[in-house]
């Protein structure tokens, strides 16, 4: 059975991944793709510019969390040296879902699992504090990655620590910690972790998209947020 089908079949209703005080109708979609004409004259690689655009979207939709971005082509990484800069080798296709909301917002565990690894990925444009959980469902193992967390989120973790669905996992980091983005959660599902620990690519190039889109299915198949 394909991971896409497995994660889709786990629960028929939506699964909260942030503080349950935030109601479902406060989650609003956001388009940060290169095709969004509203971004044409905005340099969203600057966290304060990106935040202003997020705030504009939240204000006009009466939302609290702007989310989206799976397989979105973005201009968000062009200033970061670790994303490449030559032709097809540019990594600009996003492999997770981002939840843009206030630093300090609680992150909840969407699905029972245990800690696979965690690490503070401190390079500019990386994830900052990151947690990876391992899940087993129908005898298939897969992973979920939580990036751009606060430093405190890594306290008390150890490999194998078990979390139940709905448990408090972490809080979102500030711009200086997360590393240089408007505050958000990067949430990604991974089939084959490829021996990586505490880190896994969250953005890919067009010539590796086929592999990564299979290995990292749309997290909303699990979460079932209305888009
Ligand atoms: Zn992301």
Boltz pocket constraint, residues with backbone or C-beta under 6 A from the ligand:
constraints:
  - pocket:
      binder: B
      contacts: [[A, 69], [A, 94], [A, 96], [A, 97], [A, 98], [A, 185], [A, 186], [A, 187], [A, 202]]
      max_distance: 6.0
